């Protein structure tokens, strides 16, 4: 089924680009132009990408706490996991 009528991009093509690492509609657009003309397919692309499937989101969830500075100017680094 076509996702983007403007450029003839199918669901299979969007899924192929997602499997190759595209996590956002903008990354899909860079790969195949889908969503860059009328924009009517952007919500469908978002639905195909799903929520939470992007590896970068997992990395963001694992990020460490930033270092803090005490009133005396001592830098405290977060505990190592």
Backbone bond lengths (Angstrom), bond angles and torsions (degrees), N, CA, C in turn:
res aa  C-N    CA-C-N  psi(-1)  N-CA   C-N-CA  omega(-1)  CA-C   N-CA-C  phi
1 X - - - 1.443 - - 1.538 108.67 -
2 X 1.312 115.35 142.49 1.461 119.62 178.80 1.527 111.16 -76.86
3 X 1.312 115.04 136.54 1.460 122.10 174.37 1.518 108.41 -97.33
4 X 1.327 115.90 -45.21 1.462 122.81 -177.92 1.526 109.08 -116.67
5 X 1.329 115.34 107.38 1.466 120.01 179.24 1.520 111.56 -71.79
6 X 1.305 117.38 -31.61 1.467 121.09 -177.33 1.529 112.01 -61.21
7 X 1.332 116.63 -39.25 1.464 120.60 -177.11 1.523 113.01 -117.91
8 X 1.329 117.61 6.86 1.462 121.26 176.53 1.520 113.87 64.55
9 X 1.324 117.03 39.08 1.461 121.75 -178.90 1.527 109.13 -94.27
10 X 1.313 116.41 130.90 1.459 121.71 -177.54 1.527 111.74 -96.60
11 X 1.344 114.67 167.36 1.465 120.15 174.92 1.519 110.49 -58.79
12 X 1.327 116.27 -40.90 1.468 120.47 -179.25 1.524 110.89 -60.99
13 X 1.322 117.35 -39.46 1.471 120.25 179.11 1.533 110.59 -66.71
14 X 1.325 117.01 -42.14 1.470 120.43 178.90 1.522 109.30 -62.08
15 X 1.331 116.71 -44.80 1.466 120.63 179.75 1.529 111.16 -64.00
16 X 1.335 117.07 -36.74 1.462 120.74 177.90 1.534 110.60 -63.31
17 X 1.329 116.39 -43.27 1.470 120.00 178.43 1.528 110.77 -67.43
18 X 1.336 117.01 -36.29 1.466 120.60 177.22 1.526 110.20 -65.30
19 X 1.331 116.94 -41.71 1.467 120.40 177.63 1.524 111.46 -63.77
20 X 1.335 115.79 -27.99 1.463 120.79 179.39 1.526 112.16 -83.02
21 X 1.353 116.99 -3.01 1.461 118.97 174.35 1.512 116.07 122.68
22 X 1.339 119.12 -6.74 1.464 119.96 178.29 1.526 108.82 -70.96
23 X 1.333 116.67 125.57 1.463 121.66 -175.05 1.520 113.59 -113.02
24 X 1.310 117.67 -12.76 1.456 121.03 -175.54 1.523 109.88 -131.80
25 X 1.336 117.71 158.93 1.458 119.70 174.70 1.530 112.69 -56.43
26 X 1.303 117.43 -33.50 1.466 120.31 178.90 1.532 110.78 -65.77
27 X 1.324 116.79 -39.46 1.467 119.85 177.80 1.523 111.03 -69.00
28 X 1.328 117.09 -36.02 1.462 120.64 174.56 1.520 109.11 -63.06
29 X 1.328 117.21 -43.99 1.464 121.90 179.09 1.527 111.27 -59.48
30 X 1.317 116.75 -39.83 1.460 120.33 178.57 1.520 111.37 -65.52
31 X 1.323 116.39 -32.02 1.461 120.82 -177.15 1.521 112.67 -79.97
32 X 1.356 117.52 -35.83 1.469 118.40 -172.22 1.527 114.81 -143.97
33 X 1.304 118.91 7.56 1.467 125.61 178.74 1.529 114.64 74.53
34 X 1.322 118.66 -5.32 1.462 120.02 179.72 1.519 110.21 -58.69
35 X 1.322 116.59 131.10 1.454 121.76 178.76 1.512 115.05 90.27
36 X 1.331 117.75 1.94 1.467 119.45 -175.58 1.522 113.58 -99.62
37 X 1.339 118.62 -4.59 1.464 119.19 -179.72 1.522 109.88 -102.45
38 X 1.311 118.56 -89.03 1.466 120.18 -176.85 1.528 112.32 -82.88
39 X 1.351 117.81 -23.39 1.462 121.61 178.74 1.516 114.19 83.46
40 X 1.319 117.39 0.40 1.449 120.73 -177.80 1.513 114.49 -66.23
41 X 1.310 117.95 -17.07 1.469 121.18 -176.32 1.526 113.21 -99.12
42 X 1.302 117.88 -3.43 1.464 120.44 -173.62 1.530 111.88 -60.80
43 X 1.310 117.98 -40.78 1.472 120.08 179.57 1.523 111.10 -66.73
44 X 1.322 117.06 -36.27 1.462 120.28 177.33 1.526 109.91 -66.94
45 X 1.321 116.96 -40.55 1.471 120.82 176.76 1.526 109.73 -61.63
46 X 1.331 117.41 -43.73 1.460 120.87 177.68 1.526 110.57 -58.91
47 X 1.327 116.74 -41.89 1.461 120.47 -179.87 1.522 110.74 -65.59
48 X 1.326 117.57 -39.38 1.462 120.55 178.96 1.526 111.48 -66.76
49 X 1.329 116.60 -34.88 1.463 120.23 179.71 1.519 111.20 -72.80
50 X 1.319 116.93 -28.32 1.457 120.59 179.31 1.516 112.06 73.89
51 X 1.295 115.05 -178.77 1.470 121.47 179.25 1.507 109.34 -110.19
52 X 1.315 117.03 135.72 1.452 121.83 173.31 1.517 115.39 78.48
53 X 1.335 118.03 7.24 1.456 120.03 -179.24 1.519 113.18 -85.78
54 X 1.294 117.18 -10.45 1.455 121.02 -175.11 1.528 110.66 -80.22
55 X 1.333 117.57 127.82 1.467 119.25 179.57 1.525 112.54 -59.27
56 X 1.322 117.91 -31.11 1.460 120.06 -179.52 1.514 111.04 -63.71
57 X 1.322 117.51 -34.83 1.468 119.87 177.86 1.516 110.29 -63.64
58 X 1.320 116.58 -38.54 1.459 119.79 177.29 1.523 110.22 -63.35
59 X 1.323 116.94 -40.29 1.463 120.36 178.73 1.525 110.70 -65.11
60 X 1.324 116.90 -38.07 1.458 119.71 178.52 1.516 111.24 -64.28
61 X 1.337 116.58 -36.28 1.454 120.33 178.58 1.528 111.44 -66.47
62 X 1.327 117.03 -26.15 1.457 121.63 -177.28 1.527 112.81 -94.02
63 X 1.320 117.25 1.81 1.472 119.66 -175.39 1.520 110.28 -61.39
64 X 1.305 113.69 152.19 1.465 119.47 -178.76 1.523 109.81 -86.15
65 X 1.307 114.03 158.77 1.455 119.45 175.09 1.528 109.11 -68.84
66 X 1.325 117.63 145.10 1.461 119.54 178.80 1.529 111.26 -70.13
67 X 1.299 115.67 157.69 1.461 120.42 176.15 1.525 108.74 -66.79
68 X 1.318 115.87 149.39 1.459 120.06 179.01 1.524 109.17 -118.50
69 X 1.314 114.75 157.67 1.462 120.62 179.32 1.522 107.97 -118.38
70 X 1.337 116.65 127.51 1.461 120.11 179.80 1.523 109.77 -78.09
71 X 1.315 115.47 172.39 1.464 120.81 179.82 1.534 110.99 -62.07
72 X 1.330 117.73 -24.23 1.467 121.39 179.98 1.527 112.53 -87.81
73 X 1.328 115.87 -1.49 1.461 119.42 179.57 1.510 114.19 91.44
74 X 1.363 116.84 4.99 1.474 120.04 177.62 1.527 109.17 -75.69
75 X 1.307 116.01 135.21 1.468 120.65 177.49 1.515 109.02 -91.61
76 X 1.327 116.46 129.17 1.456 121.31 178.00 1.527 108.18 -113.06
77 X 1.307 115.82 120.86 1.442 121.33 177.21 1.526 109.28 -88.16
78 X 1.338 117.03 150.70 1.461 118.63 178.31 1.516 111.29 -65.83
79 X 1.325 116.25 153.30 1.466 121.76 178.31 1.521 109.36 -61.97
80 X 1.317 117.24 139.41 1.465 120.63 176.47 1.524 109.03 -73.94
81 X 1.333 115.31 139.69 1.467 119.14 -178.05 1.500 112.05 -85.64
